[in-house]
Structure formats: C-alpha cells, structure tokens
Amino acid sequence: MVAIATGLGKNGLQEWVIQRVTAVILSFYCVFIFIFFLFNKDINYENFSMFFDNIFVKIFTLISILSLSAHTWIGLWTIITDYIKNFYLRIFIQIVVNLLLMSYVFVGIEILWRT
C-alpha cells in the first residue's frame, strides 16, 4: 500500500502538483530578492528593514516560507519512505522532520511579523 505525504490524494498527483507549484513560488521569490540586492548597492539595516516592512514583501515572504516548508516536507517524505525501511525509525525521522519544519515556520513568522 502506498501512503501519500499530504494525505490529499490517492495517487500522488496532488503532491507532484504541490511540489511544482512551490518550486515556482520559491523561484520567483529568489528572483525577487536577487533583484532587490541587484538594484540596491548600498544595503544597510535601514534599507533592508524598510524593504521587509512593506506588507506585500511580508506576504510574499510568508507564502515563500510556507512553500519552502511544503516543498521540503514532500521531498524529504519521499526520500525517507524510499530509503528507510525500518518502520519505527522511519516514523521517528518523519516526526523529527515535521517538528523541525513547524519550528522553522513558527520562527520565520515570528521574525517576519515582529514589530
């Protein structure tokens, strides 16, 4: 029996689509940040802080953090289920990865929306 990483579908199509969509979002975010650094030669704390104070940048960053988490979970879930055959070790590693990803998301949100 094949398990599904997200529990959304029966055949893995949703995971495939989520993986591709999150990859596109992360690509756009990388280009967006690269352009910011390209056109702002004099980067200091004030400029960087003003950039991330913009609500659209915060929302795009939040979407990117969530996309990175989903992308990472599906990818690591696939690797873990393919290569770790011991059931208890696999479950343990999946729990650790899940806890780490959730903590990264919570810390990212805290840093992003802190006043």
N, CA, C and O atoms as a DFTB+ gen file, in Angstrom:
460 C
 N C O
     1  1       0.839      -1.173       0.000
     2  2       0.000       0.000       0.000
     3  2       0.888       1.241       0.000
     4  3       1.849       1.324       0.764
     5  1       0.568       2.183      -0.840
     6  2       1.339       3.406      -0.956
     7  2       0.695       4.482      -0.099
     8  3      -0.501       4.752      -0.216
     9  1       1.493       5.091       0.759
    10  2       0.998       6.208       1.569
    11  2       1.276       7.504       0.820
    12  3       2.167       7.573      -0.026
    13  1       0.512       8.507       1.142
    14  2       0.649       9.801       0.492
    15  2       1.152      10.809       1.526
    16  3       0.689      10.816       2.666
    17  1       2.100      11.659       1.127
    18  2       2.741      12.595       2.057
    19  2       1.761      13.584       2.650
    20  3       1.810      13.856       3.850
    21  1       0.876      14.126       1.839
    22  2      -0.037      15.152       2.333
    23  2      -1.373      14.592       2.755
    24  3      -2.127      15.251       3.470
    25  1      -1.673      13.390       2.324
    26  2      -2.971      12.805       2.642
    27  2      -4.098      13.396       1.816
    28  3      -5.270      13.181       2.127
    29  1      -3.761      14.144       0.759
    30  2      -4.783      14.812      -0.048
    31  2      -5.342      13.932      -1.152
    32  3      -6.506      14.070      -1.528
    33  1      -4.537      13.047      -1.665
    34  2      -4.991      12.282      -2.821
    35  2      -4.649      10.816      -2.702
    36  3      -4.087      10.361      -1.706
    37  1      -5.003      10.093      -3.740
    38  2      -4.800       8.651      -3.726
    39  2      -3.612       8.212      -4.569
    40  3      -3.080       7.121      -4.362
    41  1      -3.191       9.037      -5.509
    42  2      -2.175       8.571      -6.440
    43  2      -0.913       9.432      -6.469
    44  3      -0.029       9.172      -7.285
    45  1      -0.799      10.424      -5.631
    46  2       0.398      11.244      -5.592
    47  2       0.379      12.427      -6.536
    48  3       1.332      13.207      -6.558
    49  1      -0.684      12.584      -7.321
    50  2      -0.747      13.702      -8.258
    51  2      -0.742      15.040      -7.527
    52  3      -0.079      15.983      -7.959
    53  1      -1.476      15.125      -6.429
    54  2      -1.514      16.378      -5.679
    55  2      -0.130      16.737      -5.141
    56  3       0.263      17.904      -5.165
    57  1       0.599      15.749      -4.662
    58  2       1.950      16.011      -4.171
    59  2       2.848      16.502      -5.302
    60  3       3.652      17.414      -5.112
    61  1       2.709      15.902      -6.462
    62  2       3.501      16.314      -7.618
    63  2       3.191      17.764      -7.976
    64  3       4.100      18.554      -8.230
    65  1       1.905      18.110      -7.994
    66  2       1.496      19.481      -8.324
    67  2       1.992      20.447      -7.251
    68  3       2.525      21.508      -7.575
    69  1       1.822      20.092      -5.982
    70  2       2.285      20.959      -4.895
    71  2       3.789      21.172      -4.995
    72  3       4.271      22.288      -4.803
    73  1       4.525      20.123      -5.290
    74  2       5.979      20.225      -5.418
    75  2       6.354      21.203      -6.534
    76  3       7.270      22.009      -6.367
    77  1       5.656      21.138      -7.664
    78  2       5.965      22.024      -8.787
    79  2       5.541      23.465      -8.505
    80  3       6.280      24.401      -8.810
    81  1       4.366      23.640      -7.930
    82  2       3.879      24.996      -7.625
    83  2       4.787      25.665      -6.597
    84  3       5.146      26.832      -6.754
    85  1       5.157      24.939      -5.553
    86  2       6.038      25.532      -4.546
    87  2       7.414      25.842      -5.136
    88  3       8.043      26.826      -4.746
    89  1       7.882      25.024      -6.061
    90  2       9.160      25.305      -6.721
    91  2       9.080      26.594      -7.526
    92  3      10.027      27.381      -7.531
    93  1       7.969      26.818      -8.202
    94  2       7.791      28.057      -8.971
    95  2       7.737      29.257      -8.031
    96  3       8.364      30.282      -8.299
    97  1       6.996      29.139      -6.936
    98  2       6.905      30.236      -5.965
    99  2       8.285      30.562      -5.409
   100  3       8.661      31.731      -5.322
   101  1       9.038      29.539      -5.034
   102  2      10.377      29.765      -4.490
   103  2      11.315      30.363      -5.538
   104  3      12.179      31.173      -5.203
   105  1      11.154      29.974      -6.787
   106  2      11.965      30.559      -7.861
   107  2      11.658      32.038      -8.023
   108  3      12.573      32.852      -8.145
   109  1      10.382      32.392      -8.026
   110  2      10.002      33.800      -8.125
   111  2      10.528      34.598      -6.935
   112  3      10.986      35.729      -7.095
   113  1      10.462      34.010      -5.751
   114  2      10.942      34.709      -4.559
   115  2      12.453      34.935      -4.634
   116  3      12.936      36.010      -4.278
   117  1      13.197      33.934      -5.093
   118  2      14.647      34.087      -5.241
   119  2      14.985      35.187      -6.240
   120  3      15.886      35.990      -6.000
   121  1      14.272      35.225      -7.348
   122  2      14.491      36.283      -8.343
   123  2      14.139      37.640      -7.750
   124  3      14.861      38.614      -7.962
   125  1      13.042      37.713      -7.013
   126  2      12.596      38.945      -6.366
   127  2      13.666      39.480      -5.410
   128  3      13.998      40.665      -5.449
   129  1      14.199      38.619      -4.562
   130  2      15.240      39.029      -3.610
   131  2      16.529      39.385      -4.355
   132  3      17.211      40.344      -3.991
   133  1      16.864      38.620      -5.390
   134  2      18.056      38.922      -6.182
   135  2      17.955      40.307      -6.816
   136  3      18.924      41.065      -6.811
   137  1      16.793      40.635      -7.356
   138  2      16.593      41.960      -7.964
   139  2      16.730      43.055      -6.915
   140  3      17.313      44.104      -7.187
   141  1      16.196      42.820      -5.714
   142  2      16.354      43.802      -4.642
   143  2      17.829      44.072      -4.378
   144  3      18.239      45.229      -4.295
   145  1      18.629      43.020      -4.244
   146  2      20.055      43.201      -3.985
   147  2      20.784      43.783      -5.194
   148  3      21.757      44.520      -5.031
   149  1      20.333      43.465      -6.385
   150  2      20.971      43.962      -7.595
   151  2      20.828      45.473      -7.728
   152  3      21.776      46.160      -8.107
   153  1      19.637      45.990      -7.415
   154  2      19.374      47.413      -7.603
   155  2      19.614      48.254      -6.353
   156  3      19.473      49.476      -6.403
   157  1      19.965      47.645      -5.265
   158  2      20.278      48.374      -4.037
   159  2      21.710      48.048      -3.635
   160  3      21.967      47.135      -2.850
   161  1      22.628      48.817      -4.194
   162  2      24.046      48.553      -3.955
   163  2      24.439      48.862      -2.513
   164  3      25.278      48.176      -1.930
   165  1      23.826      49.903      -1.940
   166  2      24.166      50.313      -0.580
   167  2      23.168      49.694       0.395
   168  3      22.225      50.350       0.837
   169  1      23.386      48.442       0.719
   170  2      22.479      47.739       1.630
   171  2      22.950      47.980       3.061
   172  3      24.102      47.730       3.412
   173  1      22.025      48.469       3.864
   174  2      22.277      48.589       5.294
   175  2      21.018      48.138       6.024
   176  3      20.023      47.765       5.402
   177  1      21.076      48.179       7.336
   178  2      19.952      47.686       8.124
   179  2      18.686      48.476       7.827
   180  3      17.605      47.896       7.722
   181  1      18.807      49.777       7.691
   182  2      17.630      50.625       7.457
   183  2      16.944      50.279       6.133
   184  3      15.723      50.134       6.089
   185  1      17.720      50.148       5.060
   186  2      17.144      49.794       3.753
   187  2      16.510      48.405       3.785
   188  3      15.410      48.194       3.274
   189  1      17.216      47.482       4.386
   190  2      16.722      46.109       4.467
   191  2      15.444      46.045       5.296
   192  3      14.494      45.349       4.938
   193  1      15.431      46.774       6.402
   194  2      14.257      46.801       7.274
   195  2      13.068      47.457       6.573
   196  3      11.940      46.976       6.682
   197  1      13.315      48.544       5.860
   198  2      12.236      49.214       5.123
   199  2      11.668      48.299       4.042
   200  3      10.459      48.273       3.813
   201  1      12.541      47.555       3.386
   202  2      12.100      46.625       2.351
   203  2      11.149      45.583       2.935
   204  3      10.101      45.303       2.352
   205  1      11.507      45.011       4.075
   206  2      10.680      43.970       4.671
   207  2       9.518      44.518       5.489
   208  3       8.681      43.743       5.953
   209  1       9.445      45.833       5.679
   210  2       8.279      46.433       6.332
   211  2       7.098      46.561       5.379
   212  3       5.962      46.732       5.822
   213  1       7.351      46.480       4.091
   214  2       6.290      46.550       3.094
   215  2       5.387      45.323       3.235
   216  3       5.873      44.194       3.289
   217  1       4.079      45.547       3.294
   218  2       3.124      44.455       3.529
   219  2       3.166      43.408       2.411
   220  3       2.994      42.217       2.671
   221  1       3.393      43.847       1.172
   222  2       3.443      42.901       0.056
   223  2       4.676      42.002       0.152
   224  3       4.613      40.815      -0.167
   225  1       5.794      42.575       0.592
   226  2       7.010      41.776       0.780
   227  2       6.799      40.778       1.916
   228  3       7.233      39.630       1.826
   229  1       6.134      41.217       2.980
   230  2       5.855      40.310       4.100
   231  2       4.959      39.151       3.661
   232  3       5.208      37.998       4.014
   233  1       3.932      39.459       2.900
   234  2       3.023      38.407       2.435
   235  2       3.749      37.448       1.490
   236  3       3.593      36.232       1.594
   237  1       4.544      38.002       0.566
   238  2       5.293      37.158      -0.364
   239  2       6.300      36.288       0.393
   240  3       6.493      35.119       0.060
   241  1       6.936      36.862       1.407
   242  2       7.879      36.098       2.217
   243  2       7.163      35.004       2.999
   244  3       7.668      33.886       3.102
   245  1       5.999      35.315       3.547
   246  2       5.220      34.311       4.273
   247  2       4.811      33.160       3.352
   248  3       4.921      31.991       3.721
   249  1       4.344      33.501       2.163
   250  2       3.982      32.468       1.186
   251  2       5.211      31.624       0.837
   252  3       5.112      30.409       0.671
   253  1       6.358      32.275       0.729
   254  2       7.588      31.546       0.407
   255  2       8.025      30.635       1.547
   256  3       8.498      29.525       1.306
   257  1       7.872      31.093       2.784
   258  2       8.214      30.253       3.934
   259  2       7.323      29.013       3.960
   260  3       7.805      27.899       4.162
   261  1       6.028      29.212       3.757
   262  2       5.099      28.082       3.747
   263  2       5.376      27.153       2.562
   264  3       5.290      25.932       2.688
   265  1       5.708      27.744       1.412
   266  2       6.041      26.938       0.234
   267  2       7.303      26.122       0.468
   268  3       7.372      24.949       0.098
   269  1       8.292      26.743       1.079
   270  2       9.533      26.027       1.367
   271  2       9.281      24.857       2.307
   272  3       9.845      23.776       2.137
   273  1       8.437      25.081       3.289
   274  2       8.111      24.009       4.229
   275  2       7.385      22.854       3.527
   276  3       7.734      21.691       3.729
   277  1       6.390      23.164       2.715
   278  2       5.646      22.120       1.994
   279  2       6.556      21.389       1.011
   280  3       6.516      20.163       0.915
   281  1       7.365      22.136       0.290
   282  2       8.285      21.562      -0.690
   283  2       9.275      20.616       0.004
   284  3       9.534      19.509      -0.467
   285  1       9.812      21.076       1.121
   286  2      10.769      20.271       1.871
   287  2      10.115      19.017       2.426
   288  3      10.689      17.930       2.358
   289  1       8.907      19.168       2.977
   290  2       8.234      18.005       3.565
   291  2       7.981      16.920       2.517
   292  3       8.259      15.745       2.755
   293  1       7.458      17.313       1.370
   294  2       7.150      16.308       0.342
   295  2       8.433      15.648      -0.159
   296  3       8.479      14.431      -0.342
   297  1       9.466      16.447      -0.379
   298  2      10.730      15.885      -0.843
   299  2      11.365      14.951       0.167
   300  3      11.789      13.850      -0.182
   301  1      11.433      15.385       1.417
   302  2      12.036      14.535       2.441
   303  2      11.179      13.318       2.747
   304  3      11.708      12.240       3.022
   305  1       9.861      13.478       2.704
   306  2       8.976      12.330       2.925
   307  2       9.245      11.255       1.869
   308  3       9.302      10.064       2.177
   309  1       9.407      11.695       0.629
   310  2       9.684      10.755      -0.458
   311  2      11.009      10.036      -0.227
   312  3      11.095       8.817      -0.374
   313  1      12.031      10.789       0.131
   314  2      13.347      10.190       0.373
   315  2      13.302       9.240       1.569
   316  3      13.833       8.131       1.514
   317  1      12.659       9.690       2.650
   318  2      12.590       8.863       3.862
   319  2      11.852       7.558       3.590
   320  3      12.316       6.489       3.987
   321  1      10.709       7.637       2.915
   322  2       9.940       6.411       2.668
   323  2      10.630       5.500       1.654
   324  3      10.429       4.286       1.681
   325  1      11.435       6.066       0.769
   326  2      12.151       5.235      -0.201
   327  2      13.348       4.515       0.413
   328  3      13.624       3.369       0.057
   329  1      14.060       5.168       1.327
   330  2      15.347       4.637       1.764
   331  2      15.386       4.119       3.197
   332  3      16.306       3.378       3.545
   333  1      14.430       4.478       4.032
   334  2      14.426       3.990       5.416
   335  2      13.355       2.914       5.517
   336  3      12.161       3.211       5.487
   337  1      13.780       1.684       5.635
   338  2      12.839       0.559       5.610
   339  2      12.287       0.206       6.993
   340  3      11.175      -0.312       7.099
   341  1      13.048       0.478       8.044
   342  2      12.581       0.182       9.395
   343  2      11.432       1.122       9.750
   344  3      11.597       2.342       9.752
   345  1      10.269       0.548      10.048
   346  2       9.052       1.330      10.282
   347  2       9.225       2.342      11.409
   348  3       8.892       3.514      11.238
   349  1       9.738       1.909      12.557
   350  2       9.838       2.798      13.719
   351  2      10.860       3.909      13.496
   352  3      10.640       5.049      13.904
   353  1      11.964       3.581      12.856
   354  2      12.961       4.601      12.541
   355  2      12.394       5.608      11.546
   356  3      12.616       6.811      11.679
   357  1      11.664       5.116      10.552
   358  2      11.054       5.998       9.555
   359  2      10.058       6.951      10.207
   360  3      10.065       8.148       9.918
   361  1       9.204       6.431      11.081
   362  2       8.227       7.277      11.767
   363  2       8.939       8.300      12.648
   364  3       8.557       9.470      12.681
   365  1       9.973       7.858      13.358
   366  2      10.731       8.770      14.218
   367  2      11.343       9.906      13.402
   368  3      11.234      11.071      13.784
   369  1      11.978       9.579      12.297
   370  2      12.605      10.601      11.452
   371  2      11.550      11.535      10.869
   372  3      11.776      12.743      10.794
   373  1      10.412      11.004      10.460
   374  2       9.343      11.853       9.936
   375  2       8.825      12.809      11.006
   376  3       8.545      13.971      10.711
   377  1       8.697      12.339      12.232
   378  2       8.249      13.210      13.320
   379  2       9.276      14.306      13.578
   380  3       8.912      15.469      13.752
   381  1      10.550      13.945      13.604
   382  2      11.606      14.938      13.826
   383  2      11.605      15.978      12.709
   384  3      11.687      17.177      12.977
   385  1      11.513      15.529      11.470
   386  2      11.479      16.456      10.332
   387  2      10.262      17.367      10.426
   388  3      10.372      18.573      10.205
   389  1       9.104      16.801      10.752
   390  2       7.887      17.604      10.898
   391  2       8.038      18.653      11.987
   392  3       7.679      19.813      11.786
   393  1       8.567      18.255      13.139
   394  2       8.757      19.206      14.238
   395  2       9.738      20.310      13.858
   396  3       9.517      21.478      14.176
   397  1      10.817      19.941      13.183
   398  2      11.777      20.948      12.732
   399  2      11.144      21.918      11.742
   400  3      11.320      23.131      11.859
   401  1      10.410      21.390      10.771
   402  2       9.775      22.261       9.781
   403  2       8.755      23.188      10.429
   404  3       8.684      24.368      10.086
   405  1       7.964      22.664      11.365
   406  2       6.993      23.516      12.054
   407  2       7.691      24.595      12.872
   408  3       7.238      25.739      12.905
   409  1       8.787      24.239      13.529
   410  2       9.504      25.249      14.309
   411  2      10.112      26.304      13.391
   412  3      10.108      27.487      13.731
   413  1      10.635      25.898      12.232
   414  2      11.171      26.867      11.276
   415  2      10.081      27.820      10.793
   416  3      10.315      29.022      10.665
   417  1       8.902      27.288      10.530
   418  2       7.790      28.133      10.080
   419  2       7.393      29.106      11.180
   420  3       7.221      30.297      10.918
   421  1       7.245      28.618      12.403
   422  2       6.844      29.498      13.503
   423  2       7.885      30.578      13.770
   424  3       7.528      31.735      13.989
   425  1       9.156      30.221      13.755
   426  2      10.214      31.209      13.966
   427  2      10.242      32.206      12.807
   428  3      10.407      33.407      13.025
   429  1      10.082      31.717      11.584
   430  2      10.044      32.615      10.427
   431  2       8.895      33.597      10.505
   432  3       9.064      34.778      10.201
   433  1       7.728      33.121      10.908
   434  2       6.567      34.003      11.049
   435  2       6.811      35.015      12.164
   436  3       6.485      36.193      12.018
   437  1       7.377      34.563      13.267
   438  2       7.665      35.471      14.386
   439  2       8.632      36.572      13.959
   440  3       8.405      37.745      14.256
   441  1       9.693      36.209      13.273
   442  2      10.671      37.202      12.816
   443  2      10.036      38.145      11.800
   444  3      10.257      39.355      11.849
   445  1       9.262      37.601      10.895
   446  2       8.668      38.395       9.819
   447  2       7.656      39.407      10.334
   448  3       7.648      40.551       9.880
   449  1       6.806      39.011      11.271
   450  2       5.711      39.880      11.705
   451  2       5.984      40.589      13.020
   452  3       5.101      41.255      13.560
   453  1       7.194      40.455      13.540
   454  2       7.554      41.162      14.763
   455  2       7.556      42.665      14.489
   456  3       7.990      43.106      13.425
   457  1       7.076      43.439      15.439
   458  2       7.024      44.907      15.241
   459  2       8.284      45.577      15.678
   460  3       8.400      46.799      15.579
